[in-house]
Amino acid sequence: MTDVSGALRSYDIFTPEAMADPMPLLHRIQAESPISWIPQLNACLLTRHADIVAALKDRRLDTANLGQGLDRLSAQEQEELLPLRRSIQMWMGHTDPTDHVRFQQLLKRYFTPVTVNALRPRVREITHELLDAVAPHGRMDVVKDLAYPLPANVIAEILGMPASDRVQLQLWSRDILAVFQLADMDRLRQAQRSVLEMQDHLRLLVEQRRQEPREDILSMFVAAERDGTVTEDEIVANCVLLLFAGHETTAGLIANGLLLLFDNPDQLALLRSDPTLTASAVEEMLRCDGPAGVIVRVSSEPVDVAGHPFPAGQQFYLAMLAGNRDPEVFEQPDKFDITRKPNRHTSFGMGAFYCLGAALARMEADECFRILLDRFPDLRPAYKSPDLHAAPPLGHRLVTLDVEF
């Protein structure tokens, strides 16, 4: 195929209506065109569950998430952001397959179900501490007071960062979020500043672990550095990724999940009456409003996708939100049902790039919702409308979520 755009049906996913609520358009695309063309992205869009699963498993499609906001910039702007790009190129999941496996093997033991379950008591302690702080006030902003600090504290402890660093960690991470979005140049400049500041801070901690090793991921990386398995640059770059990914997506899961419960009071009442449904409720939260609206892949060689041939270098946007609401797979796909079985969502990806922290995110959300609804049985929204901001393409971010109890 020489003219990809001319062979596929085109859609505009950046209209005000689609930015506010993409699902009506995505359902229409699902029905009309298995694979479509998005001119503003110069990329193909997949919306059907089966095509997304096939793409996630296809080794000829490499991860490409983090180039999307940089490759579209001018040559001068790309030059200015070279330090950011160099860091990104060392992030696990955004390297070549050999390097990706190298980091996975180093980290895997920290994120097994057994290891993660051993963290449950600590997650409970942190959750109670955060709720103790707001309990006397009878209200809180769930995003600021619970959803962000809970996973931020957990991942910081796993890595071995001091407690005094954790507020700053959240500020850095919010800036880094721009890398995953179609952000403007000012936000990308701030993301670069935060990445570099974070790396400089981590280098100091790496040097401390060289002198005094502990039982944490930083010390494991330092031991691997001595063996010649990783370099210091790789250590600090991947710790930035782990610190960001280890809490940003879980924070979104907790906040968006609670919003789904408020929007579906019958399901909230059901969960309150039967806390054993919490794990199932978390899976439905992941399906209906998971942490990634899209995942981006790029072909490393000529490949057939959804029945069409494509050359190497073609970008594909996998609309996870659409695939997880495909009526061919999910009965009443737009209904939020915490008892849904089976629930074959793809919110954590699959194959070689399956999310390393999936078990940790599930456990943190499970404990958080159990404790939150038990301690505050009259928890209720204290907002007129959700404070949702668009995060193109096909994403959104809950900035605040005020509640009363």
Phi, psi and omega in degrees: 000124180264324180244090183298313185298323183287341183268351185240153177287136183261148176221153176252108181265009182249018174291157178304322181294315181291325178293323181286319180207098186285345190298317178304315179294318181295321176296322178296316179297318177305317184285329188263325190211109181305322176225134186228174184245133177247101187302319184297335180260349186053045187211163175269153180238129174252132182236345184269141185305312183297319180291322179294317178299315180298319180293320179296330182272345187281115182292347178278355177251110182269155177295143183215018186308315196270356174275345189299324182273348183257321185295337182275357183279166176291164180300321180294318179293319178297323178297318180297328183261018180301319178301322177295314180298319180298321178293313181302321183295345177261356181290133176305137183092348179232020176249186175286161186305324181296315179292323178300313180295322179302315180286322177302317182295324178294321190265344191305321185292341179278348186233023175285158177305322180295313180296317181296317179297330177293341179274351184305313179303320180291321177297320177298316180301312182296319179299314179297320178299316180294320180286328174302322184293331183257344185306318181295340185272341180071012178199160175197164167263108186302323181297308186283322190266345184221303190298321178279308186294332181298297181292333178296317178294320182295309183291327178296321178293320179298319180285328181104027178274142179298150180301328182292345182272352199282331174293316178297323177303316180295322179294315177301314185296322179297326177291319184294337179307330181302332181298330184270001184237173173273070187273160178281172187296323180298317179292324178291324175298316179294322176300317179297315179301317182291320177300315182293321177296318180297318180294318179299318179295319181293327178299323178295319180291323177299317179296323177298319181290333175296325181275322185224085179297150177227184177266074179210173184293323178302316179294323177298317179297319180297320176297320178293328176296318178298327179280355182082013182281326181223162175255165178300320179300319178294323180298307185292324179297316183282335172291324173301312180299313182296318180294321178289303185293332183290344178228334183298313182289322179292323176300317177295321179298316181293312183292312180295325179295318178293322177299319177300320178294318177296323180286345181230074187301333177294323179286326175296316178297320179296317181293321177298323182281339183218083181299344178295347178276001187300314181299318178295322178297320179298320178298321179289327173298317178298320181292312187282329183206062183290173186291340182238112176291323177222154169236139185251135176231156176226138182286131179269349179202169177304139187206149172265129178228125179052038175083008179237141176276142179224151178278172172297148177089003180277132178270143178231129174260117180267109183281089183300321179303318180288315180300325180282357175232033180283120181295344176288342185243323186244121176292136184046065191298334181268002178273132176273110187229106186286356176257009187302128177213131351285171180224083188269052179287164182241029188297336177258014182075197175192175180071212186297335184252024175301138186300122181298327184265017184301314181296322179294315180298316179298316182294316181298315179295319180301309180294319182300311182292322178300312184288317182301311183285335176285317183285326182238074184295342178257021180307132184210155180292147177234042180222156178276321176214150183299142180273067182265134176243137178295141176229079187296152358270138171062028178232168172209164182223130177274111187278318175223158174210090183279132179227161175235159178201000000 
